[in-house]
Amino acid sequence: MVEELLQWRPQDVEEIFAEEAWASAYASTSPACKDRLHTSSLHYVVGDELASMSCQQAPNQVLALVRKRTPAIAVASADQITLALDAIRDPGNLGTILRTADWFGIQHVVCSLDTAELYNPKVVQATMGSIFRLSVAYVDLAVWLQGLQGLPVYCTGLQGESIRSLSPLAEGVLLIGNEARGVSENLRVLATHQITIPRYGHAESLNASVAAGILLAHCGNG
């Protein structure tokens, strides 16, 4: 993740704490890598020191101190899919959803105010670097959805039109609900389309991040 950070957001890196073996290996990858590393304040540490600084039980050679980004502005526009998340509470789920969104070329994610915090360590870890590329905003989703003009809003749930019967989604908002109760009713009524992933077995529901992956695979971005 630190290597991705140095590739995508080197300007935000305040300090790097690394074992010498990692720094030497990274710097030798290319001249550009060496330059990015040396533009940051690099401190050599040993394993015990790294362990005392990290929230991970087994930290892997390097840590970085990074400035948080300015809070993003919620965006939904024509010719692209924006992912909206309603009360995704589990940090691991949120991080996995962000990583999956990045895989499928989604650029903008809009979260309800009661979604897990973006910089929760478990969220950051689960994104595996995707957090450095995505624009993630937190808003009152009901107010934000009401302000959209002319864009389709696809609400996911157990009822609705099968995603298999639809053409690839090319624009609009894809709304994913809470792990336990799905999309809130006050948001569901604002949607223009109700969609579902067809069930062939007997499982009661899908994990939110798995559902997001299946639906994003059906988007034009992917």
C-alpha positions as CSV (number, residue, x, y, z in Angstrom):
1,M,0.0,0.0,0.0
2,V,2.8,2.4,0.7
3,E,4.2,1.7,-2.8
4,E,0.8,2.6,-4.3
5,L,0.7,5.7,-2.1
6,L,4.0,6.8,-3.4
7,Q,2.8,6.2,-7.0
8,W,-0.6,7.9,-6.7
9,R,-0.3,10.5,-3.9
10,P,3.4,11.2,-3.1
11,Q,2.6,14.8,-2.4
12,D,0.6,13.8,0.6
13,V,3.3,11.7,2.3
14,E,4.7,13.4,5.4
15,E,7.0,10.7,6.7
16,I,8.0,7.1,6.0
17,F,9.3,4.6,8.6
18,A,10.8,1.6,6.9
19,E,13.2,-1.2,7.3
20,E,16.3,-0.6,5.3
21,A,15.7,-3.7,3.2
22,W,12.4,-2.4,2.0
23,A,13.7,1.0,1.1
24,S,16.6,-0.4,-0.8
25,A,14.4,-2.8,-2.8
26,Y,11.8,-0.1,-3.6
27,A,14.4,2.4,-4.6
28,S,16.0,-0.1,-7.0
29,T,12.8,-0.7,-8.9
30,S,13.3,2.4,-11.1
31,P,14.8,5.9,-10.9
32,A,11.2,7.3,-10.5
33,C,10.7,5.2,-7.4
34,K,14.0,6.3,-6.0
35,D,13.0,9.9,-6.5
36,R,9.6,9.5,-5.0
37,L,11.1,7.8,-1.9
38,H,13.6,10.5,-1.4
39,T,11.1,13.3,-1.7
40,S,9.6,12.1,1.6
41,S,11.1,12.2,5.0
42,L,12.5,8.6,5.3
43,H,13.4,7.1,8.7
44,Y,15.0,3.7,9.0
45,V,13.6,1.5,11.7
46,V,14.0,-2.1,12.8
47,G,11.2,-4.7,13.2
48,D,10.6,-4.1,16.9
49,E,10.3,-0.4,16.4
50,L,7.9,-0.9,13.5
51,A,5.7,-3.2,15.6
52,S,5.5,-0.7,18.4
53,M,4.3,2.0,15.9
54,S,1.8,-0.1,14.0
55,C,-1.8,-1.1,14.7
56,Q,-1.2,-4.3,12.8
57,Q,-0.1,-7.4,14.7
58,A,2.6,-8.2,12.0
59,P,3.5,-5.0,10.2
60,N,5.2,-5.5,6.9
61,Q,8.4,-3.5,6.7
62,V,7.0,0.0,6.2
63,L,4.6,2.6,7.6
64,A,3.7,6.0,6.2
65,L,2.3,9.1,7.8
66,V,0.0,10.7,5.3
67,R,-2.2,13.8,5.1
68,K,-5.9,13.2,4.8
69,R,-7.4,14.4,1.6
70,T,-9.8,17.4,1.6
71,P,-13.3,16.0,1.9
72,A,-14.6,15.1,-1.5
73,I,-17.7,16.6,-3.1
74,A,-20.5,14.2,-3.9
75,V,-20.6,13.7,-7.7
76,A,-23.1,12.1,-10.0
77,S,-23.0,12.9,-13.7
78,A,-24.0,11.5,-17.1
79,D,-21.9,8.8,-18.8
80,Q,-20.7,7.2,-15.6
81,I,-21.9,5.2,-12.7
82,T,-21.6,6.7,-9.2
83,L,-21.8,4.2,-6.3
84,A,-23.9,5.2,-3.3
85,L,-23.7,3.3,0.0
86,D,-26.4,3.4,2.6
87,A,-25.2,2.7,6.2
88,I,-22.5,0.2,5.3
89,R,-21.3,-0.3,8.9
90,D,-18.7,-3.0,8.7
91,P,-15.3,-1.4,7.9
92,G,-14.1,-4.5,6.1
93,N,-17.1,-4.5,3.9
94,L,-16.6,-0.8,3.1
95,G,-13.0,-1.3,2.2
96,T,-13.7,-4.3,0.0
97,I,-16.5,-2.3,-1.8
98,L,-14.1,0.5,-2.5
99,R,-11.4,-1.9,-3.8
100,T,-14.0,-3.5,-6.0
101,A,-15.3,-0.1,-7.3
102,D,-11.7,0.8,-8.2
103,W,-11.4,-2.5,-10.1
104,F,-14.4,-1.7,-12.2
105,G,-13.4,1.8,-13.0
106,I,-15.8,3.6,-10.7
107,Q,-14.4,7.1,-9.8
108,H,-16.9,8.5,-7.3
109,V,-18.5,6.9,-4.2
110,V,-21.1,8.7,-2.1
111,C,-21.7,7.4,1.5
112,S,-24.4,8.1,3.9
113,L,-23.4,9.8,7.1
114,D,-23.8,6.6,9.1
115,T,-21.5,4.6,6.9
116,A,-18.2,3.4,8.4
117,E,-15.5,6.1,8.6
118,L,-13.3,6.2,5.6
119,Y,-10.0,6.3,7.6
120,N,-10.9,3.5,10.0
121,P,-7.7,1.4,9.9
122,K,-9.7,-1.7,8.8
123,V,-11.3,0.3,5.9
124,V,-7.9,1.5,4.8
125,Q,-6.3,-1.9,4.9
126,A,-9.2,-3.6,3.1
127,T,-9.0,-1.1,0.2
128,M,-5.4,-2.4,-0.6
129,G,-4.5,1.0,-2.0
130,S,-7.8,1.9,-3.8
131,I,-8.5,4.6,-1.2
132,F,-5.7,6.6,-2.9
133,R,-7.6,6.7,-6.2
134,L,-11.2,7.1,-5.4
135,S,-13.3,10.2,-4.6
136,V,-15.3,9.3,-1.5
137,A,-17.9,11.8,-0.1
138,Y,-20.2,11.6,2.9
139,V,-23.6,13.3,2.7
140,D,-27.2,13.1,3.7
141,L,-28.1,10.6,0.9
142,A,-31.8,11.5,0.9
143,V,-31.1,15.2,0.3
144,W,-28.4,14.4,-2.3
145,L,-30.6,11.9,-4.2
146,Q,-33.5,14.5,-4.2
147,G,-31.1,17.0,-5.8
148,L,-30.2,14.8,-8.8
149,Q,-31.9,15.8,-12.0
150,G,-32.7,13.3,-14.8
151,L,-30.2,10.6,-13.7
152,P,-31.4,7.0,-13.1
153,V,-31.1,5.7,-9.5
154,Y,-30.8,1.9,-9.3
155,C,-31.9,0.6,-5.9
156,T,-30.7,-2.9,-4.9
157,G,-32.7,-5.4,-2.9
158,L,-34.4,-8.7,-2.9
159,Q,-37.3,-7.4,-5.0
160,G,-37.1,-5.8,-8.4
161,E,-36.0,-6.4,-12.0
162,S,-33.3,-9.0,-12.4
163,I,-29.9,-7.5,-13.3
164,R,-29.6,-10.2,-15.9
165,S,-32.5,-8.8,-17.9
166,L,-31.0,-5.3,-18.1
167,S,-28.5,-3.8,-20.5
168,P,-25.2,-2.9,-18.9
169,L,-25.7,0.1,-16.7
170,A,-24.0,3.1,-18.3
171,E,-24.9,6.1,-16.1
172,G,-26.6,7.1,-12.9
173,V,-26.4,6.0,-9.3
174,L,-26.1,2.4,-8.0
175,L,-27.4,2.4,-4.4
176,I,-26.2,-0.4,-2.1
177,G,-27.9,-1.0,1.2
178,N,-27.0,-1.8,4.8
179,E,-25.7,-5.3,5.5
180,A,-28.7,-6.4,7.6
181,R,-31.7,-4.4,6.4
182,G,-30.8,-3.3,2.9
183,V,-31.6,0.1,1.5
184,S,-33.5,2.4,3.8
185,E,-37.2,3.0,2.8
186,N,-36.8,6.7,2.6
187,L,-34.1,6.2,0.0
188,R,-35.8,3.4,-1.8
189,V,-38.8,5.6,-2.7
190,L,-36.4,8.0,-4.4
191,A,-35.0,5.4,-6.8
192,T,-36.1,5.3,-10.4
193,H,-35.4,1.5,-10.8
194,Q,-35.6,-1.4,-8.4
195,I,-33.1,-4.2,-9.3
196,T,-32.1,-7.5,-7.8
197,I,-29.5,-10.2,-8.2
198,P,-31.5,-13.4,-9.0
199,R,-31.3,-16.1,-6.3
200,Y,-31.2,-19.8,-7.4
201,G,-30.3,-21.3,-4.0
202,H,-31.5,-20.9,-0.4
203,A,-29.2,-18.3,1.1
204,E,-31.2,-15.5,2.8
205,S,-29.0,-12.7,1.5
206,L,-25.7,-11.7,0.0
207,N,-22.8,-10.0,1.7
208,A,-22.9,-6.3,0.8
209,S,-19.5,-6.3,-0.8
210,V,-20.2,-9.4,-2.8
211,A,-23.5,-7.9,-4.0
212,A,-21.7,-4.7,-5.0
213,G,-19.1,-6.7,-7.0
214,I,-21.8,-8.6,-8.9
215,L,-23.7,-5.4,-9.7
216,L,-20.6,-3.4,-10.7
217,A,-19.6,-6.2,-13.1
218,H,-22.9,-5.3,-14.9
219,C,-22.0,-1.6,-15.3
220,G,-20.7,0.0,-18.4
221,N,-17.6,1.2,-16.5
222,G,-16.5,-2.4,-16.3
